[in-house]
Amino acid sequence: MMKKVFASILVVAMSLSLVACGSGSSSGSSAPAAPAASAASSAASSAPAAPTGSTEKFTLKLAHPNPDTHVFHKASEVFKQEVEALTNGNVTVDIYPNNQLGDSKEIIQSVSMGAVELNISSSAQFSVFNDEINVLDLPFLFPTRDDAYARLDGDAGARLGAGLEDNNVHLLGYLDGGYRCMFNSKRPLETPADFQGLAVRVQDSEVYFGMMNSLGAIPSFLPWGDLYVSIQQGVVDAGESGLAQIAAQRFYEVAPYISLTNHTFTANMFVMNKAKWESMPADYQAAIEAATEKMIAFEREQMVVAEQNALTTLKDNGATISEVNAADFQAAVAPVWDDFAAKFGQELVDLFSK
């Protein structure tokens, strides 16, 4: 996406030139270390792209599943500000946080149908359109954030995005959803054996089901918005997500045992309805891509900070924080990798891990 965006910014600048001529004028937790400065960060700090020359009007709805205190919402606000500034207010973005327009499974269908133009959801949600995306859920796939960003921003990530196009979904980029950790209402989870018999809500992904089965847990799928009450009522015992989301949605109130497993890195896909994308002038597309670049750079930096702050929040609210030996868990879930490679091919696995 990086090369494409830089090229797109050039398109914006050329468009402005033509118009002017025509007018005569980790942290304290055991989470993996923060990434080194990236090209995305450098782009965000460089001079802003020039405004566009088109005058058509568009209003875009951007939906995401998190509360307005979450870094995804703040990143969405960055995107909104940039798009509206670069298009002279001709493209406006309305943000709908906290599943206001439906849960993630409903929203990605709405994006496909064109009822919602923009969405941020975890990659697992999009496997309904392209089951190769499940590769991103393989446990312990990305040892560091730099590893994740290099794959997602390169040819490997582009391949998964291309698989969405036939379903009228256009990938704009990947956000950092953080390393996923366990939270539960029963006991500290420090070894694979501690998972035995634990009822765990997971994402609707065969990889997550396989992971929990290999640990002896009992996985099931529930809508994310139902999880807090489901734990409170004893329907399930546990869930798993990034620390920032665990803290933002106050899961420590009903599931005070937090285990820093960091079992998967969550790649959140930022997508747009393809038909709407293709209907927009080239300079608006360039503005959206430039805004996406700035949004991603901001979000990735802020997610590292958010995880650090979340760990403090969890501790301050009495949560029990457990460290784990990652090697023990990697050995326990190794069959998940074998099963995935048997179904989708070793080449896909190697594309993201070698």
C-alpha positions as CSV (number, residue, x, y, z in Angstrom):
1,M,0.0,0.0,0.0
2,M,2.9,2.3,0.8
3,K,4.1,2.7,-2.9
4,K,0.6,3.1,-4.1
5,V,-0.1,5.9,-1.6
6,F,3.0,7.8,-2.4
7,A,2.1,7.6,-6.1
8,S,-1.4,8.7,-5.2
9,I,-0.1,11.8,-3.4
10,L,1.7,12.7,-6.5
11,V,-1.6,12.5,-8.4
12,V,-3.2,15.0,-6.0
13,A,-0.3,17.4,-6.4
14,M,-0.5,17.2,-10.3
15,S,-4.3,17.7,-10.1
16,L,-3.8,20.9,-8.1
17,S,-1.2,22.1,-10.6
18,L,-3.6,21.7,-13.5
19,V,-6.4,23.6,-11.6
20,A,-4.0,26.5,-10.9
21,C,-2.9,26.8,-14.5
22,G,-6.5,26.8,-15.7
23,S,-7.5,29.6,-13.3
24,G,-4.4,31.8,-13.9
25,S,-3.3,31.3,-10.2
26,S,4.9,-3.2,24.8
27,S,6.0,-2.0,27.2
28,G,5.5,-2.8,30.9
29,S,3.6,-5.9,29.7
30,S,5.3,-8.8,28.1
31,A,3.9,-7.7,24.7
32,P,6.4,-7.6,21.8
33,A,8.5,-4.5,21.6
34,A,7.3,-1.4,19.8
35,P,8.3,-1.2,16.1
36,A,11.1,0.9,14.7
37,A,10.2,4.0,12.9
38,S,8.4,3.0,9.7
39,A,7.9,4.6,6.3
40,A,4.3,5.2,7.4
41,S,5.5,7.3,10.3
42,S,7.8,9.3,8.1
43,A,5.0,10.0,5.6
44,A,2.8,11.2,8.4
45,S,5.3,13.8,9.5
46,S,6.1,15.1,6.0
47,A,4.4,18.0,4.3
48,P,0.6,17.5,3.8
49,A,-0.8,16.5,0.4
50,A,-2.3,19.3,-1.7
51,P,-6.1,19.8,-1.8
52,T,-8.0,18.2,-4.7
53,G,-9.6,20.0,-7.6
54,S,-12.8,18.0,-8.0
55,T,-16.0,19.5,-6.7
56,E,-18.4,16.5,-6.5
57,K,-20.0,15.8,-3.1
58,F,-19.8,12.5,-1.2
59,T,-20.8,11.5,2.3
60,L,-19.1,8.3,3.6
61,K,-20.2,6.4,6.7
62,L,-17.3,4.8,8.6
63,A,-18.3,2.1,11.1
64,H,-16.1,0.4,13.7
65,P,-16.8,-1.8,16.7
66,N,-15.1,0.1,19.5
67,P,-16.1,2.9,21.9
68,D,-15.1,6.4,21.2
69,T,-12.3,6.2,23.7
70,H,-10.5,3.6,21.7
71,V,-7.6,4.3,19.4
72,F,-9.6,3.1,16.4
73,H,-12.0,5.9,17.0
74,K,-9.2,8.5,17.3
75,A,-7.6,7.1,14.2
76,S,-11.0,7.4,12.4
77,E,-11.1,11.1,13.4
78,V,-7.6,11.6,11.9
79,F,-8.9,10.0,8.7
80,K,-12.0,12.2,8.7
81,Q,-10.1,15.4,9.2
82,E,-7.6,14.6,6.5
83,V,-10.1,13.5,3.9
84,E,-12.3,16.6,4.5
85,A,-9.3,18.9,4.4
86,L,-7.8,17.4,1.2
87,T,-11.2,17.5,-0.6
88,N,-12.1,21.0,0.5
89,G,-15.0,19.5,2.4
90,N,-16.5,17.9,-0.7
91,V,-16.0,14.4,0.8
92,T,-17.4,14.2,4.4
93,V,-16.9,11.3,6.7
94,D,-19.5,10.4,9.4
95,I,-18.1,8.1,12.1
96,Y,-20.3,5.4,13.8
97,P,-18.4,3.8,16.7
98,N,-19.4,0.9,19.1
99,N,-21.3,-1.2,16.6
100,Q,-24.0,1.5,16.2
101,L,-24.8,0.2,12.7
102,G,-24.5,-3.5,13.5
103,D,-21.9,-5.9,14.7
104,S,-18.8,-6.6,12.5
105,K,-20.4,-9.6,10.7
106,E,-23.3,-7.4,9.7
107,I,-21.2,-4.4,8.8
108,I,-18.9,-6.1,6.4
109,Q,-22.0,-7.4,4.6
110,S,-23.3,-3.8,4.5
111,V,-20.0,-2.6,3.1
112,S,-20.2,-5.3,0.4
113,M,-23.7,-4.2,-0.5
114,G,-22.9,-0.5,-0.3
115,A,-25.1,0.5,2.7
116,V,-21.9,1.4,4.6
117,E,-18.9,2.8,2.8
118,L,-16.1,2.3,5.2
119,N,-15.3,-0.1,8.0
120,I,-12.6,-1.2,10.4
121,S,-12.9,-4.9,11.5
122,S,-10.5,-7.6,12.5
123,S,-9.2,-9.7,9.6
124,A,-11.1,-12.8,10.8
125,Q,-14.4,-11.2,10.0
126,F,-13.4,-10.9,6.3
127,S,-12.7,-14.6,6.0
128,V,-16.3,-15.1,4.8
129,F,-15.2,-13.4,1.6
130,N,-11.7,-14.8,1.3
131,D,-10.8,-17.8,3.6
132,E,-7.1,-17.3,2.9
133,I,-7.3,-14.4,5.4
134,N,-7.4,-17.0,8.2
135,V,-3.7,-17.2,7.8
136,L,-3.4,-14.0,9.9
137,D,-5.0,-15.8,12.8
138,L,-2.3,-18.4,13.1
139,P,-1.0,-18.4,16.7
140,F,2.4,-16.7,17.2
141,L,2.6,-15.9,13.5
142,F,4.3,-12.5,14.0
143,P,7.0,-12.3,16.7
144,T,7.2,-8.5,16.5
145,R,5.2,-5.7,15.2
146,D,7.9,-4.9,12.6
147,D,7.4,-8.5,11.2
148,A,3.6,-7.9,11.0
149,Y,3.9,-4.5,9.3
150,A,6.4,-5.8,6.8
151,R,4.1,-8.6,5.6
152,L,0.8,-6.6,5.8
153,D,2.2,-3.6,3.9
154,G,3.8,-5.7,1.3
155,D,2.8,-8.2,-1.4
156,A,1.5,-10.7,1.2
157,G,-1.1,-8.3,2.6
158,A,-2.0,-7.1,-0.9
159,R,-2.8,-10.7,-1.9
160,L,-5.3,-11.0,0.8
161,G,-6.9,-7.7,-0.1
162,A,-7.2,-8.7,-3.7
163,G,-9.3,-11.6,-2.6
164,L,-12.0,-9.2,-1.3
165,E,-12.5,-7.4,-4.6
166,D,-15.0,-10.0,-6.1
167,N,-17.2,-9.2,-3.1
168,N,-17.3,-5.5,-3.8
169,V,-14.8,-4.7,-1.0
170,H,-11.7,-2.7,-1.5
171,L,-8.8,-2.8,1.0
172,L,-7.3,0.5,2.0
173,G,-4.9,-0.8,4.6
174,Y,-4.2,-2.6,7.9
175,L,-4.5,-1.2,11.4
176,D,-2.8,-2.6,14.5
177,G,-5.3,-4.3,16.7
178,G,-2.7,-5.3,19.2
179,Y,-1.5,-8.7,20.5
180,R,-4.4,-10.7,21.8
181,C,-4.5,-11.8,25.5
182,M,-6.9,-13.9,27.5
183,F,-9.3,-12.7,30.1
184,N,-11.5,-14.9,32.2
185,S,-13.7,-15.2,35.3
186,K,-12.4,-18.4,36.8
187,R,-8.6,-18.6,37.4
188,P,-5.2,-17.4,36.3
189,L,-4.1,-18.9,33.0
190,E,-0.3,-19.5,33.1
191,T,0.1,-22.9,31.4
192,P,-1.7,-24.7,28.6
193,A,-3.1,-27.1,31.2
194,D,-4.9,-24.2,32.8
195,F,-7.2,-23.9,29.8
196,Q,-8.7,-27.3,30.2
197,G,-12.5,-27.1,30.2
198,L,-12.7,-23.3,30.0
199,A,-15.6,-22.0,28.0
200,V,-14.0,-19.4,25.7
201,R,-15.7,-17.0,23.3
202,V,-13.6,-16.8,20.1
203,Q,-13.9,-15.1,16.8
204,D,-15.8,-16.9,14.1
205,S,-12.6,-18.4,12.6
206,E,-11.6,-22.1,12.3
207,V,-8.1,-21.2,13.3
208,Y,-9.4,-19.8,16.7
209,F,-11.6,-22.8,17.2
210,G,-8.6,-25.1,16.5
211,M,-6.3,-23.1,18.8
212,M,-8.7,-23.4,21.8
213,N,-9.4,-27.0,21.1
214,S,-5.7,-27.8,21.1
215,L,-5.5,-26.2,24.5
216,G,-8.3,-28.3,25.9
217,A,-10.7,-25.3,26.1
218,I,-14.3,-25.2,24.8
219,P,-14.6,-22.6,22.1
220,S,-17.8,-21.0,21.0
221,F,-18.7,-17.9,18.9
222,L,-20.8,-15.0,20.3
223,P,-21.2,-11.5,18.9
224,W,-18.6,-9.3,20.5
225,G,-21.3,-7.0,21.9
226,D,-22.8,-9.9,23.9
227,L,-19.6,-11.0,25.5
228,Y,-19.6,-8.9,28.7
229,V,-23.1,-10.0,29.7
230,S,-22.4,-13.6,28.7
231,I,-19.4,-13.8,31.0
232,Q,-21.4,-12.0,33.7
233,Q,-24.2,-14.6,33.4
234,G,-21.9,-17.6,33.2
235,V,-22.7,-18.4,29.6
236,V,-19.0,-18.4,28.8
237,D,-16.0,-18.1,31.1
238,A,-13.5,-16.2,29.0
239,G,-12.7,-14.2,25.9
240,E,-9.6,-12.9,24.2
241,S,-8.7,-9.6,22.7
242,G,-6.1,-6.8,22.7
243,L,-5.3,-5.2,26.1
244,A,-6.6,-1.8,24.9
245,Q,-10.0,-3.3,24.1
246,I,-10.1,-5.4,27.3
247,A,-9.6,-2.2,29.3
248,A,-11.8,0.1,27.2
249,Q,-14.8,-2.2,27.5
250,R,-14.1,-2.9,31.2
251,F,-14.0,-6.7,31.0
252,Y,-11.9,-6.7,34.1
253,E,-15.2,-6.1,36.0
254,V,-16.5,-9.6,35.1
255,A,-13.3,-11.4,34.1
256,P,-10.5,-10.1,36.3
257,Y,-7.9,-12.8,35.4
258,I,-5.7,-11.4,32.5
259,S,-3.1,-13.7,30.9
260,L,-0.5,-12.0,28.7
261,T,-0.4,-14.8,26.1
262,N,0.0,-12.5,23.1
263,H,-1.1,-15.5,21.1
264,T,-2.0,-13.6,17.9
265,F,-1.4,-10.2,16.4
266,T,-4.7,-8.7,15.3
267,A,-4.6,-7.2,11.8
268,N,-7.6,-5.0,11.5
269,M,-8.6,-4.3,7.9
270,F,-9.7,-0.9,6.8
271,V,-12.0,-1.3,3.8
272,M,-14.3,0.6,1.5
273,N,-17.2,-0.4,-0.7
274,K,-15.5,-1.0,-4.1
275,A,-18.3,0.5,-6.2
276,K,-18.2,3.7,-4.2
277,W,-14.4,3.7,-4.5
278,E,-14.5,3.3,-8.2
279,S,-17.2,6.0,-8.6
280,M,-14.9,8.7,-7.1
281,P,-12.6,11.0,-9.1
282,A,-9.0,10.0,-9.1
283,D,-8.0,13.0,-7.0
284,Y,-10.5,12.0,-4.3
285,Q,-9.1,8.4,-4.4
286,A,-5.7,9.9,-3.9
287,A,-6.9,12.0,-1.0
288,I,-8.4,8.9,0.7
289,E,-5.2,7.0,0.3
290,A,-3.1,9.8,1.6
291,A,-5.5,10.1,4.6
292,T,-5.3,6.4,5.1
293,E,-1.6,6.5,5.2
294,K,-1.6,9.2,7.9
295,M,-4.4,7.4,9.8
296,I,-2.4,4.1,9.9
297,A,0.8,5.8,11.0
298,F,-1.0,7.5,13.8
299,E,-2.9,4.4,14.9
300,R,0.1,2.1,15.0
301,E,2.0,4.5,17.2
302,Q,-1.0,5.1,19.5
303,M,-1.8,1.4,19.8
304,V,1.6,0.8,21.5
305,V,0.8,3.6,24.0
306,A,-2.7,2.3,24.4
307,E,-1.5,-1.2,25.4
308,Q,0.8,0.3,28.0
309,N,-1.9,2.5,29.4
310,A,-4.4,-0.5,29.3
311,L,-2.1,-2.6,31.4
312,T,-1.9,0.1,34.0
313,T,-5.7,0.5,34.0
314,L,-6.1,-3.3,34.5
315,K,-3.7,-3.3,37.4
316,D,-5.3,-0.2,39.0
317,N,-8.7,-1.9,38.8
318,G,-7.5,-5.0,40.7
319,A,-7.1,-7.4,37.7
320,T,-4.7,-10.4,38.2
321,I,-2.1,-10.2,35.6
322,S,-0.3,-13.5,34.6
323,E,2.8,-14.0,32.5
324,V,3.2,-17.1,30.4
325,N,6.0,-19.1,28.8
326,A,5.3,-18.5,25.1
327,A,7.3,-21.6,24.1
328,D,4.9,-23.9,26.0
329,F,1.9,-22.4,24.2
330,Q,3.6,-22.5,20.8
331,A,4.2,-26.2,21.2
332,A,0.6,-26.8,22.3
333,V,-1.0,-25.1,19.3
334,A,1.5,-26.4,16.7
335,P,-1.1,-28.7,15.2
336,V,-3.1,-25.7,14.1
337,W,-0.3,-24.7,11.7
338,D,-0.2,-28.2,10.3
339,D,-4.0,-28.3,9.8
340,F,-3.9,-24.9,8.1
341,A,-1.1,-25.8,5.8
342,A,-2.8,-29.0,4.8
343,K,-5.9,-27.1,3.8
344,F,-4.5,-24.0,2.2
345,G,-1.0,-25.0,1.2
346,Q,2.4,-24.4,2.8
347,E,3.1,-21.6,0.2
348,L,0.5,-19.4,1.9
349,V,1.9,-20.0,5.3
350,D,5.5,-19.4,4.1
351,L,4.4,-16.1,2.5
352,F,3.6,-14.7,6.0
353,S,6.2,-16.5,8.1
354,K,9.4,-17.0,6.1
